[in-house]
Amino acid sequence: MAIKRVWHGWTTPQNADTYWKVLRDSVIPGIEKRKIPGYRSFEVLRLDHDAEVEFVTQITFDSLESVIRFQGEDYARAYVPEEAQTVLSRWDPVCRHYSVLDLRSPRGDAPSS
């Protein structure tokens, strides 16, 4: 059963594009370069509010053991590199981990579990 590691971070509207660049050009490639067994995908969501911009990341892993390979025994602790911290105004100190029970697409693709 796949696991979604979900995290939230917020920044100012002025820093939002900079934060996205840090994610896109540094954080995500750094995670992919580690070639973590069980790492499947990285999704980034953005929601613009009046006074701040919210980012949600969802990293998909094959299992909780894969998450532990990524983050260590304290796997709920958020992974927020210093480069990202400089442009975020606040962030969740921990991540939530959800079991993926079902995933469907219009083409009828079923998840591999």
N, C-alpha and C positions, 0 to 999 in steps of 0.2 A: 504494500500500500504506500503510495507516494505521500510525502510530507511537504506542506507549504509553510515556509518560514516568512512571517509577515512582520513588517516593521514600519513605523511612521516617523517622519522628520519634517520640520517646518523651517521655513526661511522667509526673508523679506521678499517682496516683489522685485526689489533691485538686485537681490542675490540669486534669484531662482534660476536664471539661465546659467550663471556661473556654477551653481550646485549641479545642475543637469550635466554640464560639461565635465565636472569632476567625476560624476558617476559614470558617464559614457566613456571618457577617455582614460580614467585611472582605476576606479574602484572595480567596475565590472571586468575589464581586461585582467586586472590583478587576480581576481577570483578565478577566472577562466584559466589563467596561466598555471594555477596550482594543480589543475587536472585532478580534482577531488573525485575519488570513486563515488558514484551515486549522485553527483551533481547533474541536474537535468536542464534547468533554465533559470533565467533572471528576468523578471518583469518589473517595469517602473510605471507607476501611475502618478498623475499630477492633477491637483485640484486647486484652482486659484480662488482664494477668498478675498474679501475686501482689503484686509491689512496684512495678510500673510499668504504664503503658498505652501500647501501640504504635498508632500511626496510619500508614496507608499511603495515599498519594495516587497516583492514576493519571489523568494527563491525556492525552486522546487528541487527536492531531493528524493531519492528512491526510498529512504528510510531514516529513522531517527539516528541510526548508527552513522549514516552519511553526514548528517548535521553535526554530530559529535566529531567526525573527522575534520569538518570545516572549522568548527569553533572551539572544540575541546570539551572537557567534562562539564564546564559551566556553559553549556550550549545555549541557554536562554539569553545570555549576555549579548547585547547588541554589538555588532561589528561596525564601528564608525571611525574610519581612519582620521588622523589629525587634519589632513587636507580637507576633508568634508566638514569636520567640526568648525573650521574657521569661517565657513559661510552659512552654517545652520544656526538658527536662533534657539532651537530646542529640538529634542528628539526623545523617543522612547528609550529608556535604558535597557529594556529587555524586549525580546521578540516573542511572538506567539507562534505556536506550531500546530497546524491543523492537519488532520488526516484527510486526504482526498478520497472521498467515497465514490464519486462518479465524476466523469468529465466527458462531455459530448460535444461534437461539432456538427455543423450542417451536413458534412460529408458522411457522417455516421462512424467516424473514427472512434474507437473505444480506447480507454487508457490501458497501458500495460501495467499490471500489478504484480 
